[in-house]
Amino acid sequence: MISYVTVGADDIAAAKRFYASFLPALGYGFSEGSEGLSYALPVPHGERPLLPDYYVKPTYNGQPATAGNGTMIAFETDTHEQVRRLHAAALDAGGQDEGQPGFRASYGPNFYVGYLRDPQGNKIALICNNPEEASRDD
């Protein structure tokens, strides 16, 4: 189980606009402090946290933030429509398109995905792998 993911950002305001365009729609709560942006799923009283948390922070060493080559963070949605809507919202909030929402031939028949880059260049995927949604083969 992944506990949390942290990405670096040089422009916290741009990162905030981008991530605010889709993470709250996926159930993430938000807080901001001197250490950057924190997104976490709500924890009902007496229950363990749902993971992973997601953090966007300035780099610890003060050097410019860089996106990992080959690194990608994927967020799961419930429907294809949610992938399309959140992909469009993230583009409107300063993201860059890395692949319009749709099925990909190299993945399973239910895997529906849209790819983005955040303002820092981190690759983000919005996926739906819900077998109750239409499949590539339908």
C-alpha atoms as a printed R data frame, in Angstrom:
    type eleno elety resid chain resno       x      y       z
1   ATOM     1    CA   MET     A     1   0.000  0.000   0.000
2   ATOM     2    CA   ILE     A     2   1.380  3.409  -0.910
3   ATOM     3    CA   SER     A     3   1.188  5.805   2.045
4   ATOM     4    CA   TYR     A     4   1.758  9.091   0.215
5   ATOM     5    CA   VAL     A     5   3.126 10.696  -2.925
6   ATOM     6    CA   THR     A     6   5.026 13.997  -2.977
7   ATOM     7    CA   VAL     A     7   5.872 16.040  -6.060
8   ATOM     8    CA   GLY     A     8   7.946 19.196  -6.156
9   ATOM     9    CA   ALA     A     9   6.700 22.501  -7.513
10  ATOM    10    CA   ASP     A    10   8.391 25.821  -8.122
11  ATOM    11    CA   ASP     A    11   5.081 27.681  -8.574
12  ATOM    12    CA   ILE     A    12   2.763 26.607  -5.760
13  ATOM    13    CA   ALA     A    13  -0.070 28.885  -6.960
14  ATOM    14    CA   ALA     A    14  -0.057 27.262 -10.426
15  ATOM    15    CA   ALA     A    15   0.077 23.798  -8.844
16  ATOM    16    CA   LYS     A    16  -2.836 24.700  -6.569
17  ATOM    17    CA   ARG     A    17  -4.996 25.777  -9.554
18  ATOM    18    CA   PHE     A    18  -4.154 22.567 -11.410
19  ATOM    19    CA   TYR     A    19  -4.730 20.080  -8.594
20  ATOM    20    CA   ALA     A    20  -7.821 21.911  -7.298
21  ATOM    21    CA   SER     A    21  -9.394 21.297 -10.710
22  ATOM    22    CA   PHE     A    22  -9.754 17.540 -10.104
23  ATOM    23    CA   LEU     A    23  -8.578 16.214  -6.727
24  ATOM    24    CA   PRO     A    24 -11.587 17.514  -4.721
25  ATOM    25    CA   ALA     A    25 -13.893 15.788  -7.245
26  ATOM    26    CA   LEU     A    26 -12.127 12.524  -6.362
27  ATOM    27    CA   GLY     A    27 -12.851 13.040  -2.659
28  ATOM    28    CA   TYR     A    28  -9.579 14.605  -1.555
29  ATOM    29    CA   GLY     A    29  -9.665 17.242   1.169
30  ATOM    30    CA   PHE     A    30  -7.228 20.143   0.934
31  ATOM    31    CA   SER     A    31  -5.020 22.103   3.300
32  ATOM    32    CA   GLU     A    32  -2.260 24.582   2.619
33  ATOM    33    CA   GLY     A    33   0.576 25.587   4.867
34  ATOM    34    CA   SER     A    34   4.095 26.907   4.794
35  ATOM    35    CA   GLU     A    35   5.261 23.470   3.635
36  ATOM    36    CA   GLY     A    36   3.041 23.459   0.528
37  ATOM    37    CA   LEU     A    37  -0.211 21.773  -0.480
38  ATOM    38    CA   SER     A    38  -1.689 18.683   1.174
39  ATOM    39    CA   TYR     A    39  -4.489 16.553  -0.261
40  ATOM    40    CA   ALA     A    40  -5.913 13.713   1.825
41  ATOM    41    CA   LEU     A    41  -8.995 11.542   1.708
42  ATOM    42    CA   PRO     A    42 -11.356 12.077   4.647
43  ATOM    43    CA   VAL     A    43 -11.030  9.721   7.601
44  ATOM    44    CA   PRO     A    44 -14.237  8.738   9.385
45  ATOM    45    CA   HIS     A    45 -13.893  8.854  13.182
46  ATOM    46    CA   GLY     A    46 -12.301  5.684  14.509
47  ATOM    47    CA   GLU     A    47 -11.169  4.425  11.098
48  ATOM    48    CA   ARG     A    48  -7.740  4.179   9.483
49  ATOM    49    CA   PRO     A    49  -6.824  6.740   6.814
50  ATOM    50    CA   LEU     A    50  -7.562  5.968   3.176
51  ATOM    51    CA   LEU     A    51  -4.330  6.158   1.241
52  ATOM    52    CA   PRO     A    52  -2.419  7.605  -0.462
53  ATOM    53    CA   ASP     A    53  -2.164 11.233   0.564
54  ATOM    54    CA   TYR     A    54  -0.798 13.585  -2.086
55  ATOM    55    CA   TYR     A    55   1.565 16.481  -1.372
56  ATOM    56    CA   VAL     A    56   2.847 19.299  -3.582
57  ATOM    57    CA   LYS     A    57   5.787 21.097  -2.026
58  ATOM    58    CA   PRO     A    58   8.771 23.274  -2.803
59  ATOM    59    CA   THR     A    59  11.941 21.207  -3.001
60  ATOM    60    CA   TYR     A    60  13.740 20.580   0.272
61  ATOM    61    CA   ASN     A    61  17.168 21.412  -1.121
62  ATOM    62    CA   GLY     A    62  16.100 24.719  -2.696
63  ATOM    63    CA   GLN     A    63  17.027 23.568  -6.202
64  ATOM    64    CA   PRO     A    64  14.456 23.788  -9.026
65  ATOM    65    CA   ALA     A    65  11.825 21.049  -9.021
66  ATOM    66    CA   THR     A    66  12.042 18.579 -11.897
67  ATOM    67    CA   ALA     A    67   9.580 16.026 -13.195
68  ATOM    68    CA   GLY     A    68  10.775 12.430 -13.141
69  ATOM    69    CA   ASN     A    69  11.429 10.942 -16.563
70  ATOM    70    CA   GLY     A    70   9.227  7.858 -16.674
71  ATOM    71    CA   THR     A    71   7.384  8.789 -13.470
72  ATOM    72    CA   MET     A    72   3.581  8.996 -13.569
73  ATOM    73    CA   ILE     A    73   0.940  9.329 -10.867
74  ATOM    74    CA   ALA     A    74  -2.492  7.854 -11.626
75  ATOM    75    CA   PHE     A    75  -5.761  8.824  -9.940
76  ATOM    76    CA   GLU     A    76  -8.719  6.467 -10.270
77  ATOM    77    CA   THR     A    77 -12.199  7.728 -11.138
78  ATOM    78    CA   ASP     A    78 -15.558  5.955 -11.197
79  ATOM    79    CA   THR     A    79 -16.700  6.716 -14.753
80  ATOM    80    CA   HIS     A    80 -15.459  7.559 -18.233
81  ATOM    81    CA   GLU     A    81 -17.431 10.803 -18.041
82  ATOM    82    CA   GLN     A    82 -15.518 11.761 -14.895
83  ATOM    83    CA   VAL     A    83 -12.203 11.120 -16.683
84  ATOM    84    CA   ARG     A    84 -13.298 13.404 -19.549
85  ATOM    85    CA   ARG     A    85 -14.665 16.128 -17.266
86  ATOM    86    CA   LEU     A    86 -11.665 16.200 -14.924
87  ATOM    87    CA   HIS     A    87  -9.176 16.017 -17.803
88  ATOM    88    CA   ALA     A    88 -10.832 19.085 -19.370
89  ATOM    89    CA   ALA     A    89 -10.907 20.907 -16.012
90  ATOM    90    CA   ALA     A    90  -7.210 20.212 -15.450
91  ATOM    91    CA   LEU     A    91  -6.366 21.555 -18.932
92  ATOM    92    CA   ASP     A    92  -8.379 24.706 -18.178
93  ATOM    93    CA   ALA     A    93  -6.418 25.029 -14.918
94  ATOM    94    CA   GLY     A    94  -3.015 25.130 -16.618
95  ATOM    95    CA   GLY     A    95  -2.290 21.481 -17.357
96  ATOM    96    CA   GLN     A    96  -0.918 20.217 -20.642
97  ATOM    97    CA   ASP     A    97  -2.516 17.409 -22.625
98  ATOM    98    CA   GLU     A    98  -0.457 14.213 -22.853
99  ATOM    99    CA   GLY     A    99  -3.229 12.064 -24.306
100 ATOM   100    CA   GLN     A   100  -6.941 12.668 -24.673
101 ATOM   101    CA   PRO     A   101  -9.293 10.436 -22.673
102 ATOM   102    CA   GLY     A   102 -10.056  7.114 -24.292
103 ATOM   103    CA   PHE     A   103  -9.207  3.448 -24.458
104 ATOM   104    CA   ARG     A   104  -5.655  2.368 -25.253
105 ATOM   105    CA   ALA     A   105  -4.972 -0.728 -27.343
106 ATOM   106    CA   SER     A   106  -2.071 -1.806 -25.123
107 ATOM   107    CA   TYR     A   107  -4.198 -2.007 -21.948
108 ATOM   108    CA   GLY     A   108  -7.162 -4.132 -20.899
109 ATOM   109    CA   PRO     A   109 -10.600 -3.600 -22.472
110 ATOM   110    CA   ASN     A   110 -11.950 -1.662 -19.438
111 ATOM   111    CA   PHE     A   111  -8.963  0.658 -18.998
112 ATOM   112    CA   TYR     A   112 -10.068  4.198 -19.943
113 ATOM   113    CA   VAL     A   113  -7.486  6.938 -19.376
114 ATOM   114    CA   GLY     A   114  -6.600 10.581 -20.018
115 ATOM   115    CA   TYR     A   115  -3.031 11.856 -19.563
116 ATOM   116    CA   LEU     A   116  -1.837 15.299 -18.434
117 ATOM   117    CA   ARG     A   117   1.218 17.200 -17.299
118 ATOM   118    CA   ASP     A   118   0.912 19.472 -14.290
119 ATOM   119    CA   PRO     A   119   2.451 22.976 -14.478
120 ATOM   120    CA   GLN     A   120   5.792 21.576 -13.252
121 ATOM   121    CA   GLY     A   121   5.811 18.819 -15.868
122 ATOM   122    CA   ASN     A   122   4.793 15.858 -13.670
123 ATOM   123    CA   LYS     A   123   2.815 13.284 -15.648
124 ATOM   124    CA   ILE     A   124  -0.666 12.598 -14.294
125 ATOM   125    CA   ALA     A   125  -3.163  9.937 -15.405
126 ATOM   126    CA   LEU     A   126  -6.889  9.979 -14.722
127 ATOM   127    CA   ILE     A   127  -8.136  6.413 -15.114
128 ATOM   128    CA   CYS     A   128 -11.356  4.448 -14.995
129 ATOM   129    CA   ASN     A   129 -11.085  0.677 -14.879
130 ATOM   130    CA   ASN     A   130 -14.681  0.102 -13.835
131 ATOM   131    CA   PRO     A   131 -16.101 -3.129 -15.352
132 ATOM   132    CA   GLU     A   132 -19.614 -1.614 -15.093
133 ATOM   133    CA   GLU     A   133 -18.672  1.049 -17.661
134 ATOM   134    CA   ALA     A   134 -18.611  0.288 -21.397
135 ATOM   135    CA   SER     A   135 -15.487 -1.529 -22.527
136 ATOM   136    CA   ARG     A   136 -13.304 -1.075 -25.582
137 ATOM   137    CA   ASP     A   137 -14.901 -4.236 -26.976
138 ATOM   138    CA   ASP     A   138 -18.548 -3.069 -26.629
